[in-house]
C-alpha cells in the first residue's frame, strides 16, 4: 500500500447514513418539493473533492455514479473552479442567442473541431441534454422535410415532450403524459445479451438493424418519410448496453441509403466517459448530429447540438434559448474539455480496463452476475436469477445500491436489473479497487 493510498480519508462512515442532519434536509425537501423527483437514497451533500463526496453529517463517500455521469472532472477541480469564478466575476449572463461573447464563440469552435469526422460543423448551445434532444428533433425535421423519427427500446432521451416521445426505458416515465409527438417509431436496440434475433447464435448477425429495413420500412413507415434515427452509442438508462461491433456502422450505412440523418445522443456516453472523446469513435462513424451535455460542464448546466454545416442551416430565429451557452457554463465546459482531452483520456482507458477486469472476477465469483460490459468508465453489471434463463433479478441491484451507500460507496442502478459504474474520470487504482471491494462485500453478505 502506497503512502497516498494509506492516507485516503474516504470512504468514512462516522454516523449511519442518513444521519440527523441529512434526515432533517430530507424531511424539509420532501415537504415542499415536487413528488416527481425519483430519489435513490437519502444522500444530503455538503461538499466534494475529486471522487469523494461528503454529506452534511461528515460521512465521506466514494462516488461511482458521478451525479449520473455529470461530474466528469470530479468535484472541485481547481481548473474548473477557477474558470467558473473568473467568468462569474466578469458577468453572469447576456443572452447568447442575441449577443456575442468570447467564451460562447470559443466553445462552439472547440466542439466543432472535436466532433468526429471531416465535415465542417456548426454548434447550438443549450442548457441540458433534454434541450439538445428537443433541438435535434426540430433540426432533423426542418433539414429533411420529413416527419418520422426512429428511436430504440431501452433508450432515454429526456423527459420533455420531444425527448419523452423518444424515450422508451421505463413505462412510468411516460405514464399519464400521452399523446406524444406523432411519427415516433421504436425498434429493438443491439442488446446482445438479450437479443431477440441471435441470442442462441455464437456470433451476432445484427439482424436488429436489417429488421428496420426489411420489416419497419416495408410494413409501417416508408424510409422516404424518416427524418432521423436517434441512437445512444452506448445505452445509458437502458442498462449501460454496449452494442455489438459493426452495429453503428450498419446504422450509418442504412441512413446513407435512404437520406436519413443519424443522430448520436452522447449526453451520457460522451466527453471522454468511454476512453475516447466520443463513444461513436469506436466504430469510426461520423454522425450527422451529435448531442452532448452531462459531463460537458463538470456539473454546470450546458448542452450542445453539434451538426454538419450542411444540415444546420435553419434561419435566424428558427431556434433559440435565453440561458443556453451561459458564459459561466461555457467557461466550465472549456476547462472541462481541456482537462479531459489533455489529462484524462489515457487514464480513463487504463482505469476502465481495471474496473471491467475486476467486475468480471466478481462475475466468476457470484452466479447472480450474468453479464459485465462497458467501455472506459462506463461499465454495466447485469444481475440475473439464473444464468441459463437470464431472468432479470431487479431486487439485487436495488439492495446492492442500498448496502453500498451504508458502507460509503455511491452507486446507481439502470435498466431492468443492472448496476452502472460511472465514477468521475479522475478515479485512480485505489478508487477502483475500493469500489470493487465494497461491491464484493455487499454481494457476499447478500449471498449468505
C-alpha positions as CSV (number, residue, x, y, z in Angstrom):
1,X,0.0,0.0,0.0
2,X,1.4,3.4,-1.1
3,X,1.6,6.4,1.2
4,X,-1.0,8.1,-0.9
5,X,-3.3,5.1,-0.6
6,X,-2.8,4.7,3.1
7,X,-3.6,8.4,3.7
8,X,-7.0,8.3,1.9
9,X,-9.8,9.5,4.2
10,X,-12.7,8.1,2.2
11,X,-14.9,6.1,2.4
12,X,-15.5,7.0,6.0
13,X,-18.8,6.5,7.8
14,X,-19.0,8.3,11.1
15,X,-22.7,8.0,11.6
16,X,-25.0,5.5,9.9
17,X,-26.5,7.4,6.9
18,X,-28.7,9.2,6.7
19,X,-27.6,11.0,9.9
20,X,-29.7,13.5,11.8
21,X,-28.7,16.5,9.6
22,X,-29.4,14.6,6.5
23,X,-32.7,13.4,7.8
24,X,-33.7,17.0,8.5
25,X,-32.9,18.1,5.0
26,X,-34.8,15.1,3.5
27,X,-37.8,15.9,5.6
28,X,-37.7,19.6,4.6
29,X,-37.3,18.9,0.9
30,X,-39.9,16.2,0.8
31,X,-42.3,18.5,2.4
32,X,-42.1,21.2,-0.2
33,X,-40.5,19.7,-3.4
34,X,-42.4,18.1,-6.3
35,X,-43.4,14.5,-5.7
36,X,-41.9,13.7,-9.1
37,X,-38.3,13.5,-8.0
38,X,-37.2,9.9,-8.1
39,X,-34.8,9.9,-5.1
40,X,-32.4,7.0,-5.0
41,X,-31.3,7.2,-1.3
42,X,-31.0,9.8,1.4
43,X,-27.7,11.4,0.4
44,X,-27.5,15.0,1.5
45,X,-24.3,16.5,0.1
46,X,-22.2,19.1,1.8
47,X,-19.2,19.2,-0.4
48,X,-17.0,17.1,-2.7
49,X,-13.4,16.8,-3.7
50,X,-12.2,14.6,-6.6
51,X,-14.2,11.4,-6.4
52,X,-15.1,12.0,-2.8
53,X,-18.5,13.3,-1.6
54,X,-19.1,14.4,2.0
55,X,-22.6,14.6,3.4
56,X,-23.9,17.0,6.0
57,X,-23.2,14.6,8.8
58,X,-19.5,14.2,8.0
59,X,-19.7,10.9,6.2
60,X,-17.4,10.6,3.2
61,X,-18.4,8.5,0.2
62,X,-16.5,7.2,-2.8
63,X,-18.7,8.3,-5.8
64,X,-19.1,5.7,-8.5
65,X,-22.1,7.4,-10.2
66,X,-20.8,10.9,-10.7
67,X,-24.2,12.5,-10.2
68,X,-25.4,10.4,-13.1
69,X,-22.2,10.7,-15.2
70,X,-22.1,14.5,-14.8
71,X,-19.0,15.1,-12.5
72,X,-16.6,14.2,-15.3
73,X,-13.6,16.0,-13.7
74,X,-14.6,15.1,-10.2
75,X,-15.7,17.6,-7.5
76,X,-14.0,20.9,-7.0
77,X,-11.4,20.5,-9.8
78,X,-9.2,23.6,-9.4
79,X,-9.1,24.5,-13.1
80,X,-12.9,24.2,-13.4
81,X,-13.5,26.2,-10.2
82,X,-11.1,28.9,-11.3
83,X,-12.7,29.1,-14.8
84,X,-16.2,29.5,-13.2
85,X,-15.0,32.1,-10.6
86,X,-13.2,34.2,-13.3
87,X,-16.3,34.1,-15.6
88,X,-18.7,34.9,-12.8
89,X,-16.6,37.9,-11.7
90,X,-16.9,39.3,-15.3
91,X,-20.6,38.9,-16.0
92,X,-23.2,36.2,-15.2
93,X,-25.4,36.5,-18.3
94,X,-26.0,38.2,-21.6
95,X,-28.3,36.2,-23.9
96,X,-26.1,34.2,-26.3
97,X,-28.9,33.9,-28.8
98,X,-28.9,37.6,-29.4
99,X,-25.4,38.9,-28.5
100,X,-21.7,37.9,-28.6
101,X,-19.1,36.9,-26.1
102,X,-15.7,35.2,-26.4
103,X,-16.4,32.0,-24.4
104,X,-19.5,31.2,-26.5
105,X,-17.5,31.6,-29.7
106,X,-14.6,29.6,-28.2
107,X,-16.8,26.7,-27.1
108,X,-18.7,26.5,-30.4
109,X,-15.3,26.4,-32.2
110,X,-13.9,23.8,-29.9
111,X,-16.8,21.4,-30.1
112,X,-17.0,21.8,-33.9
113,X,-13.3,20.8,-34.1
114,X,-13.6,17.9,-31.6
115,X,-16.6,16.3,-33.3
116,X,-15.8,13.1,-35.2
117,X,-15.5,13.1,-39.0
118,X,-14.1,15.5,-41.6
119,X,-17.3,17.5,-42.4
120,X,-17.5,21.1,-41.3
121,X,-19.7,21.5,-38.2
122,X,-21.8,24.1,-36.5
123,X,-22.9,24.2,-32.9
124,X,-26.0,25.2,-31.0
125,X,-25.6,25.6,-27.2
126,X,-28.4,24.6,-24.9
127,X,-29.0,24.2,-21.1
128,X,-29.2,20.4,-20.9
129,X,-29.3,17.1,-22.7
130,X,-33.0,17.2,-23.0
131,X,-32.9,20.6,-24.7
132,X,-30.3,19.3,-27.1
133,X,-32.6,16.4,-28.0
134,X,-35.5,18.8,-28.5
135,X,-33.5,21.0,-30.8
136,X,-32.2,18.0,-32.7
137,X,-35.7,16.7,-33.4
138,X,-36.6,20.2,-34.8
139,X,-33.4,20.4,-36.8
140,X,-33.8,16.9,-38.3
141,X,-37.4,17.6,-39.4
142,X,-36.5,21.1,-40.6
143,X,-33.5,19.9,-42.6
144,X,-35.0,16.9,-44.3
145,X,-38.7,18.0,-44.6
146,X,-39.6,14.6,-43.3
147,X,-41.8,13.8,-40.3
148,X,-40.9,10.4,-38.9
149,X,-38.2,9.6,-36.4
150,X,-36.8,6.2,-35.2
151,X,-35.7,5.6,-31.7
152,X,-34.9,2.4,-29.7
153,X,-36.4,0.4,-27.0
154,X,-34.4,1.0,-23.8
155,X,-33.5,4.5,-24.9
156,X,-33.5,7.5,-22.7
157,X,-33.5,11.0,-24.3
158,X,-35.1,13.1,-21.5
159,X,-38.5,13.9,-20.1
160,X,-39.6,17.0,-22.0
161,X,-42.2,16.1,-24.7
162,X,-39.9,15.6,-27.6
163,X,-37.3,13.7,-25.5
164,X,-40.0,11.7,-23.7
165,X,-41.6,10.7,-27.1
166,X,-38.2,9.2,-28.0
167,X,-37.6,7.7,-24.5
168,X,-38.5,4.1,-24.0
169,X,-36.6,2.9,-21.0
170,X,-39.3,2.8,-18.2
171,X,-43.1,2.9,-18.7
172,X,-43.5,5.0,-15.5
173,X,-41.7,7.9,-17.3
174,X,-44.4,8.0,-19.9
175,X,-47.5,7.1,-17.8
176,X,-50.2,9.7,-18.0
177,X,-48.5,12.1,-20.5
178,X,-49.9,10.9,-23.8
179,X,-50.3,11.9,-26.5
180,X,-46.7,12.2,-27.6
181,X,-45.1,13.6,-30.7
182,X,-46.5,11.8,-33.8
183,X,-44.4,9.7,-36.1
184,X,-42.0,8.3,-33.5
185,X,-41.2,4.6,-34.0
186,X,-39.3,2.4,-31.6
187,X,-37.2,-0.6,-32.7
188,X,-35.0,-3.1,-30.7
189,X,-31.5,-2.0,-29.7
190,X,-28.4,-4.0,-30.3
191,X,-28.6,-5.6,-26.8
192,X,-26.5,-8.8,-27.4
193,X,-27.2,-10.3,-24.0
194,X,-30.9,-10.2,-24.5
195,X,-31.2,-10.2,-28.3
196,X,-34.4,-11.5,-29.8
197,X,-32.7,-12.4,-33.0
198,X,-29.3,-14.0,-32.3
199,X,-29.2,-14.9,-28.7
200,X,-28.7,-18.6,-29.4
201,X,-26.1,-18.0,-32.1
202,X,-22.3,-17.8,-31.5
203,X,-21.9,-14.6,-33.4
204,X,-24.1,-11.5,-33.7
205,X,-25.8,-11.2,-37.1
206,X,-27.0,-7.7,-36.4
207,X,-30.5,-8.7,-37.5
208,X,-31.9,-5.9,-35.3
209,X,-30.5,-3.4,-37.9
210,X,-31.7,-5.3,-41.0
211,X,-35.1,-5.6,-39.4
212,X,-35.6,-1.9,-39.7
213,X,-35.2,-2.0,-43.4
214,X,-36.9,-5.4,-44.0
215,X,-39.9,-5.0,-41.6
216,X,-40.4,-1.4,-40.4
217,X,-39.8,0.2,-43.8
218,X,-41.9,-2.3,-45.7
219,X,-44.8,-2.6,-43.3
220,X,-45.2,0.6,-41.3
221,X,-43.2,3.7,-42.3
222,X,-41.6,4.2,-45.7
223,X,-37.9,5.3,-45.5
224,X,-38.6,8.4,-47.5
225,X,-40.7,9.6,-44.6
226,X,-37.9,9.1,-42.0
227,X,-36.0,12.2,-40.9
228,X,-33.6,10.7,-38.5
229,X,-32.6,7.7,-36.4
230,X,-31.7,8.8,-32.8
231,X,-29.3,6.3,-31.1
232,X,-27.2,6.2,-28.0
233,X,-23.8,4.7,-29.0
234,X,-23.9,3.1,-25.6
235,X,-27.4,2.9,-24.0
236,X,-27.4,4.6,-20.6
237,X,-30.7,4.2,-18.6
238,X,-31.4,1.1,-20.7
239,X,-28.7,-0.8,-18.8
240,X,-25.3,0.5,-19.9
241,X,-25.6,-1.6,-23.0
242,X,-22.7,-1.7,-25.5
243,X,-23.9,-2.7,-28.9
244,X,-22.1,-5.3,-30.9
245,X,-19.2,-4.4,-33.2
246,X,-20.4,-3.1,-36.5
247,X,-23.8,-2.1,-35.2
248,X,-23.3,1.7,-35.5
249,X,-21.6,1.3,-38.9
250,X,-24.7,-0.7,-40.1
251,X,-27.0,2.1,-38.9
252,X,-24.8,4.7,-40.7
253,X,-25.0,2.7,-43.9
254,X,-28.8,2.3,-43.5
255,X,-29.2,6.0,-43.1
256,X,-27.0,6.8,-46.1
257,X,-29.0,4.5,-48.3
258,X,-32.2,6.5,-47.6
259,X,-31.1,10.0,-46.9
260,X,-31.9,9.6,-43.2
261,X,-29.9,11.6,-40.6
262,X,-28.0,9.7,-37.9
263,X,-28.2,11.4,-34.5
264,X,-25.8,10.2,-31.9
265,X,-27.1,11.0,-28.4
266,X,-23.8,11.2,-26.4
267,X,-25.3,13.0,-23.5
268,X,-24.2,10.3,-21.1
269,X,-21.5,8.4,-23.0
270,X,-19.6,11.4,-24.4
271,X,-16.8,13.7,-23.2
272,X,-14.3,11.0,-22.5
273,X,-16.5,8.7,-20.5
274,X,-15.6,5.7,-22.7
275,X,-11.9,6.5,-23.1
276,X,-12.4,8.4,-26.3
277,X,-13.9,11.8,-26.5
278,X,-17.0,10.4,-28.2
279,X,-18.2,6.8,-28.0
280,X,-19.1,6.7,-31.7
281,X,-15.4,7.0,-32.5
282,X,-15.0,3.3,-31.6
283,X,-16.9,2.5,-34.8
284,X,-15.2,5.2,-36.8
285,X,-18.5,6.7,-37.9
286,X,-19.5,10.4,-38.3
287,X,-23.0,11.1,-37.2
288,X,-24.9,13.9,-38.9
289,X,-25.8,15.3,-35.5
290,X,-24.1,14.7,-32.2
291,X,-25.6,15.7,-28.8
292,X,-23.6,16.4,-25.7
293,X,-24.4,17.5,-22.1
294,X,-24.0,16.0,-18.6
295,X,-20.2,15.7,-18.3
296,X,-19.6,18.6,-20.7
297,X,-19.6,21.2,-17.9
298,X,-18.4,19.2,-14.9
299,X,-21.7,19.9,-13.2
300,X,-22.6,23.3,-14.7
301,X,-25.7,23.1,-16.8
302,X,-24.9,23.1,-20.5
303,X,-25.7,21.0,-23.6
304,X,-24.8,21.1,-27.2
305,X,-26.1,20.2,-30.7
306,X,-23.1,19.6,-33.0
307,X,-24.3,19.2,-36.6
308,X,-22.8,19.1,-40.0
309,X,-22.8,22.5,-41.5
310,X,-24.8,21.2,-44.5
311,X,-27.6,20.3,-42.0
312,X,-27.6,23.2,-39.6
313,X,-28.9,25.8,-42.0
314,X,-32.1,27.0,-40.2
315,X,-32.8,30.7,-40.4
316,X,-32.2,33.2,-37.5
317,X,-35.0,32.9,-35.0
318,X,-35.9,29.3,-36.0
319,X,-34.4,28.1,-32.7
320,X,-33.1,29.9,-29.7
321,X,-32.6,29.9,-25.9
322,X,-32.3,32.5,-23.2
323,X,-29.8,30.8,-20.9
324,X,-28.2,28.2,-23.2
325,X,-24.4,28.8,-23.6
326,X,-24.4,30.9,-20.4
327,X,-20.9,32.5,-20.1
328,X,-20.1,30.8,-16.8
329,X,-21.2,27.4,-18.1
330,X,-19.2,28.0,-21.3
331,X,-16.1,28.6,-19.2
332,X,-16.7,25.4,-17.2
333,X,-17.1,23.5,-20.4
334,X,-13.9,24.8,-22.0
335,X,-11.9,24.0,-18.9
336,X,-13.5,20.5,-18.8
337,X,-12.6,19.8,-22.4
338,X,-9.0,20.8,-21.7
339,X,-8.7,18.5,-18.7
340,X,-10.4,15.6,-20.4
341,X,-8.5,15.8,-23.6
342,X,-5.1,16.7,-22.3
343,X,-5.0,14.8,-18.9
344,X,-7.7,12.2,-18.5
345,X,-8.4,10.2,-21.7
346,X,-5.4,7.8,-21.4
347,X,-6.2,7.3,-17.7
348,X,-9.9,6.6,-18.4
349,X,-8.9,3.7,-20.6
350,X,-6.5,2.3,-18.1
351,X,-8.9,2.6,-15.1
352,X,-11.7,1.2,-17.3
353,X,-9.7,-1.9,-18.0
354,X,-9.0,-2.3,-14.3
355,X,-12.7,-1.8,-13.4
356,X,-14.0,-4.2,-16.1
357,X,-11.4,-6.9,-15.2
358,X,-12.4,-6.6,-11.5
359,X,-16.1,-6.8,-12.3
360,X,-15.5,-9.9,-14.3
361,X,-13.7,-11.5,-11.4
362,X,-16.8,-10.8,-9.3
363,X,-18.8,-12.4,-12.1
364,X,-16.7,-15.6,-11.7
365,X,-17.4,-15.5,-8.0
366,X,-21.1,-14.7,-7.9
367,X,-23.6,-16.6,-10.2
368,X,-26.1,-13.8,-9.8
369,X,-23.9,-11.7,-12.2
370,X,-25.0,-12.6,-15.7
371,X,-23.1,-10.1,-17.8
372,X,-20.4,-7.4,-17.5
373,X,-19.9,-4.9,-20.3
374,X,-18.6,-1.5,-20.9
375,X,-16.0,0.9,-22.3
376,X,-13.8,3.1,-20.3
377,X,-15.5,4.2,-17.1
378,X,-19.0,3.4,-18.4
379,X,-19.5,-0.2,-17.1
380,X,-22.7,-2.1,-16.7
381,X,-23.1,-5.2,-14.4
382,X,-26.3,-7.1,-15.1
383,X,-27.9,-9.4,-12.5
384,X,-30.0,-12.5,-13.2
385,X,-31.8,-15.1,-11.2
386,X,-30.4,-17.8,-13.3
387,X,-27.6,-17.7,-15.9
388,X,-29.3,-20.2,-18.2
389,X,-32.7,-18.4,-18.4
390,X,-31.2,-14.9,-17.9
391,X,-34.3,-14.0,-15.9
392,X,-33.7,-10.4,-14.6
393,X,-33.1,-10.0,-10.9
394,X,-34.1,-6.4,-10.2
395,X,-34.1,-6.7,-6.4
396,X,-30.3,-7.5,-6.4
397,X,-29.0,-4.1,-7.7
398,X,-31.6,-2.3,-5.6
399,X,-30.3,-4.0,-2.4
400,X,-26.7,-3.7,-3.5
401,X,-27.0,0.1,-4.0
402,X,-28.6,0.5,-0.6
403,X,-25.9,-1.7,1.2
404,X,-23.1,0.1,-0.6
405,X,-24.4,3.5,0.4
406,X,-24.3,2.5,4.1
407,X,-20.7,1.4,3.5
408,X,-19.7,4.6,1.9
409,X,-20.0,3.8,-1.9
410,X,-22.4,5.7,-4.1
411,X,-23.9,3.6,-6.9
412,X,-26.9,3.7,-9.2
413,X,-28.9,1.0,-11.0
414,X,-30.0,1.2,-14.6
415,X,-32.1,-0.9,-17.0
416,X,-34.3,-3.7,-15.7
417,X,-31.6,-5.3,-13.4
418,X,-28.3,-3.7,-14.0
419,X,-25.8,-1.7,-12.0
420,X,-24.0,1.2,-13.6
421,X,-20.4,2.0,-12.7
422,X,-19.7,5.6,-13.9
423,X,-17.3,7.3,-11.5
424,X,-15.7,10.7,-12.1
425,X,-13.0,10.3,-14.7
426,X,-10.3,11.3,-12.1
427,X,-10.5,8.0,-10.2
428,X,-7.3,6.0,-9.7
429,X,-6.3,2.5,-8.7
430,X,-7.2,3.0,-5.1
431,X,-10.7,4.2,-6.0
432,X,-11.4,1.4,-8.4
433,X,-10.1,-1.3,-6.1
434,X,-12.0,0.1,-3.1
435,X,-15.3,0.2,-5.1
436,X,-14.8,-3.4,-6.2
437,X,-14.0,-4.5,-2.7
438,X,-17.2,-2.9,-1.3
439,X,-19.3,-4.4,-4.0
440,X,-17.7,-7.8,-3.2
441,X,-18.5,-7.3,0.5
442,X,-22.1,-6.5,-0.3
443,X,-22.6,-9.4,-2.6
444,X,-21.0,-11.7,-0.1
445,X,-23.4,-10.5,2.6
446,X,-26.4,-10.9,0.3
447,X,-25.4,-14.4,-0.6
448,X,-25.2,-15.6,3.0
